[in-house]
Amino acid sequence: MRRNRQTKILATIGPASSDFEMITSLFVAGVDLFRLNFSHGSHDGHRKVLDRIRKVEAIYNHPIGVIGDLQGPKLRIGNFENDSISLDKGQSFRFDSEKSPGNEKRVYLPHPEVLESMEVGSHIFLDDGKVRIEITDKGEGFLEGVVQSGSSLSNHKGFNIPNVILPIAALTEKDKTDLKAAIDMGVDWIAQSFVQKPEDVKEVKELIQGRASLMAKIEKPSALACLGDIIDIADGIMLARGDLGVEIPPEDVPSVQKNVIRQVRDTGKPVVIATQMLESMIENARPTRAEASDVATAIYDGADCIMLSAETAVGEYPQRAVEMMDRIAQRTEQDDNYIEMMELARPDTINTPSDAITTAAYYVAQDVDAKLIVNYTTSGSTALRTARQRPEVPILCLTPDLNAARRLMLSYGVHTVYDKDKIEDFTGPARHAAEIAIEKGFLKKGDSFIMTAGVPFGVSGSTNILRIARAE
């Protein structure tokens, strides 16, 4: 199941894609990891889906990563007497603590911390930003505002509050229950929603206790303000452009995307770009040209992984969406401009022996026209350092840790093999690696490849040897 691209594809499971046949089709079409959205469904349902994914993994003898995405706190208004209301620009509208059904003049807002945190001049964006209201007055248990845009509002619509750090825990009681269930069923990554500050990530990291990797979702402007500290704690980052794009000006999203990818890549951790990438394919068999450009832009920016949400979860054409994303990725990576951009954005060496070896592997691979870089690794750290360089050739990661093999499926260019054979010294690994690489379709006899490893074998973080080898 060799992929002819370096950028990874993450697909969300939902009603349109949860049966075994569709999971198999999506994997064959190009999916490297699957996302289980804990905002929907039951624990038992997610467990059954995960079992199906592991069955596909066993049939194809190819590690598949699974991400459990926590819901986080959901900010929603109450309901209306007639389920929905009409709004006029310039009219007054009130949010209050009165639990009775709302009308054209007011609605219940079941979040007292929001009522307390908002100030005159602040804004509330409702229904993904379709309705925008500026706060003009504040009192005990209410906020008064003026409608700036939007013509209607219905029951339980979500809302966003830009430029306000809310005193709300990122981890709800539901999230804690979901987190335990996700780890117990064996997900490889936990994606944390509603991250506002480093302490939010630290709390979940402590609860996970190394049983899965942690991905912090960047969807709040406050998280951008302390992004470096969040990256330091998390194992990876997802730029969730949906909520973030509501809370920051649309014109800021492209530059934010580029800056986040660059900052995460510099640390050697994986970064995922998510939300509305091929949105029109929920209903249509082809994407718009703008959507194809959006996917390509994330790849040109250097993302490790690109994600499909509703396209595969509830869309009419889940397999076609994956196939289209795969085709866009392949075509973009073949572009000379892409190769040049990856070279120009290459990060500096971190001044550690292991990073020096993996950086050298990148340049040596170019000099000897190697077709592959092989990493022997236990924890996966060597593969992450190699992926940080964005080599043009694939990275074949051989690891005796199946969990590490699955987690690394998120990282740029890394093709993992769960290799149970215990290597005791450096005399036989090259021949062993060549056999696997030929079997997996990465090498032909006579091809050169670069191999990195650490001696003694099996010691995490000890990468200290680089070897040029040939497949015999």
BELHU-V521252 format. One record per run of one state. SS is the DSSP state (H for helix, E for strand, - for the rest). FROM is the first residue (numbers start at 1). TO is the last residue. If there is no record, write none. Layout:
ss = (SS & SS)
from = (FROM & FROM)
to = (TO & TO)
//
This chain:
ss = (- & E & - & H & - & E & - & H & - & E & - & E & - & E & - & E & - & E & - & E & - & E & - & H & - & E & - & E & - & E & - & E & - & E & - & H & - & E & - & H & - & E & - & H & - & H & - & E & H & - & H & - & E & - & H & - & H & - & E & - & H & - & H & - & H & - & H & - & E & - & H & - & E & - & H & - & E & - & H & - & E & - & E & -)
from = (1 & 8 & 13 & 20 & 30 & 33 & 38 & 43 & 61 & 65 & 70 & 76 & 78 & 80 & 81 & 84 & 87 & 92 & 97 & 102 & 103 & 106 & 110 & 112 & 118 & 123 & 127 & 131 & 140 & 142 & 150 & 152 & 155 & 158 & 161 & 173 & 186 & 189 & 193 & 198 & 209 & 213 & 219 & 221 & 226 & 227 & 234 & 236 & 241 & 248 & 250 & 268 & 270 & 275 & 279 & 283 & 289 & 302 & 305 & 309 & 310 & 314 & 318 & 334 & 336 & 345 & 353 & 368 & 372 & 377 & 381 & 389 & 394 & 400 & 402 & 411 & 414 & 419 & 429 & 440 & 448 & 455 & 463 & 471)
to = (7 & 12 & 19 & 29 & 32 & 37 & 42 & 60 & 64 & 69 & 75 & 77 & 79 & 80 & 83 & 86 & 91 & 96 & 101 & 102 & 105 & 109 & 111 & 117 & 122 & 126 & 130 & 139 & 141 & 149 & 151 & 154 & 157 & 160 & 172 & 185 & 188 & 192 & 197 & 208 & 212 & 218 & 220 & 225 & 226 & 233 & 235 & 240 & 247 & 249 & 267 & 269 & 274 & 278 & 282 & 288 & 301 & 304 & 308 & 309 & 313 & 317 & 333 & 335 & 344 & 352 & 367 & 371 & 376 & 380 & 388 & 393 & 399 & 401 & 410 & 413 & 418 & 428 & 439 & 447 & 454 & 462 & 470 & 472)
//
